[in-house]
């Protein structure tokens, strides 16, 4: 049985960290990596490495990666304050899960590589899947670093979806992010919403857009992510 976490750590130390530290203005060195941030389980390590092997993680510049169907780059590390030397930095879990999500769409659900990518055009969603010749997403996906964050987000999205007259919450409101996700769904009417968390936590919803402005979410199986063409 493959030890995916160990294989990821080898990639991290031999390629990802040295590449990230190559840009001098970051003032980062391998010794500055915060070991406590390396909390990647077997599932997430496996999905990311499968994406890496399939060419779904494409190096664009030192420390910045993209995917064939993406219009932006993703950074895999979070930089700490410059006042410390060496400057600390940590592994950023959400992009790791995001690239792993692309792997799942490709390997498990038959999506062509060129039709899946990270970040929607308005940055509302972390990963998207589009049908051929369609500019809007068929699947809109959001990644969170914990199951709790996903559950809280879905509760808020369902509440806002049931109330078309709901006003946008202020920036300090914890549900503002969920409101933005709902606005992104209304704008481009993705058929499927995918909430994705660590270690394979995955909630798939069919989205219905009602004439009166309501948005309804129906929980469906993982086969709802299958390529429909």
N, C-alpha and C positions, 0 to 999 in steps of 0.2 A: 504494500500500500504506500502510495506517494506521501511523503511528509511535505505538504504544500507550504506550510508555514516556514519550514526550514529552507525550502527552495526560494521562497520569497525573500527571506532574510539574506540569502546569498546574493540574489539580484540587487537587493537594497544596498548592501555594503560594497559590492564589486562594481556596480554600474550607476544606480540611481543617485546615491549620495555623492560620489565623486563628480558626476555630471552636474548636479545641482550646485556644488561648490566651485565650479569652474568660472562662474561670473564673479569678478573681483569685487564689484560694488556691493554684492550681498554681504561681504565680509564673513562668510561662513566657511568653516573647515570641518572635516569629518568628525573631529573630536567634539564639536559643538552639538551633535545630534543627541537629543534627549531620549535615552533608552526607554524611559517609562511610556513613551508614546507608541512603542512597538507592541500594540495589543491586537494584532491581526490573527483571527482564528483560521482554522483550516478551510472553511467554506469561502471566506472572502479572499484568502490567499489563492485558492484554486481558481476562482472566477477571474481574478485579476491576471493570473499567469496564463490562463487560457486566452484571455484577450490579448495579452502580450505576444503569445505565440502565433495568434491568428492575424496579427498586423492591425488590431483594433486600437493599439496604443502606439502612436507614431511620434517620435521625437521631432520637435520643430526647432528647438533651441535648448541650450543648457538648462535643464530642470523644468522644461515646459513641453507638454505632450498634447496631442490632439487625436482625433479619430477620423477615418476617411469621410464620414458624413457630417463632420463638424465644421463650424465657421469660426471657432475660437480655440484657444489653447487652455490647458488645465495645468496647474502647478500641484505637485504631489506633496509639498512640504509647506508648513506654516512657519514664517519667520518671526523670531522673537525680537526683543528690543536691541537696538544697536549699541546701547551703553555698556553692554556686557561683552567681554572678550575671553574666549571666542563667543561669537554671537550664537545664541541658542536657536534651534529650530526643531520642529516636531513633524512626525508623519501625519498627513491630513487624511483622515479616514474617509470622508465623504467622496473625494475624487476616486479613491481606490474602489469604493463600492460602486460608484458610477461606471467606471470602466468595466467592472465585473458585471454590471447590469447589461452592458452592451454584449458581453460574452454570452450571457444567458439568452438574450434575444437571438443572437446568431447561432449558437450551438444547440440550444434547447428548443427554440421556436422558429428556426429556419429563416430568419430575416437576412437578406443580403447585406453584406458589409457596408456597401455604399449608401444604404437607406437608413442607417442608424447613426446617431451621433450624440454629442454632449451639448447641452444648452440650447434652448429655444431662441428664436430670433429676438425676443424681448427679455430674455434671461429669467422668465418665469419658471421654467422647468429645467431640471438637471440633465435629463436625457430624453431623446425623442426618437420616434420611428415614423417614417413617412412612406406612403405608397408611391409607386412610380409616377413621375410627372406631377406630383402634388406638393405644393409649397407649405401646406399646413400639416401639423402632426396628426397621425392616426393614433399613436400612443404618446401620451405625455407622462413623464415619470419624474417623481421627486424623491430625493435621497435624504435620509436623516441618519444620524449616528447612533440612535437608540430606538428601541421599540416604543418606548414611552413617547418620544417626540412624534413618531408616526401616528400613534393612537390619538394624541391630543390634536394634531393637525387635522386628521380625518373628522373628528368630532366637530371641530370648528367649521370645516368646509361644508359638512352636511347641514349644519345650522344656518350658515350664510346662504347655502343653496336653496334652502326652504323658504327664505325671506328675501324676495327680489328687491324690497325697499330698503334693505339694510345699508346703512351708510358706511363708508370706508373708515375703519378705526384709526385712531391717531398712531403715530409712529412708535409710541411707547407701549402700545397694546400688544400683548403676546399673540393675539389672533390675527394681527395684520398680515403676517406671512401667508396664512391660510386664505385670507380674503384676496390676496394677490394671485394665488394659485387659481382660485375660482374665476377671477377676472380673465386670466389667461385661457382658461377653458372656454369661457363665453366668447372670447374674441375669435378663437379659431376652431372651436367645437371638436376637439379631439374625441374620438369614439371611446377610447379606453384611458383610464387614469391608473397609473401604477405607483404605489407607495412602497419604497424599497429601503430596507434597513440592514443592519449587520447580521452576519451569519445566516443568510438566506431568508430573513424575515421579509415576506412579500405579500402585499394585499393588492388585489386586482379588482377594478370596478368598471362596469359598463356605465357610461355617462349618458343621461337622457336630458335633452334641452326642451323644456315645456314652453308652449306658446306664451304663457303668462309671465315668463321670465325665471321661473324656478329651474333649478338644476338638481337632478336626482341621481343618486349613486346606488347601483346594485352590485353587491359583492358577487363575483363570479370566480370560477376556478382559474388555475394558472394557464390552462389552455386558451384563455382569453387573450394571451399574449402571442398566440400563434400567428404566423404570417398568413394573411387572409387571401392571398392571390395564388 
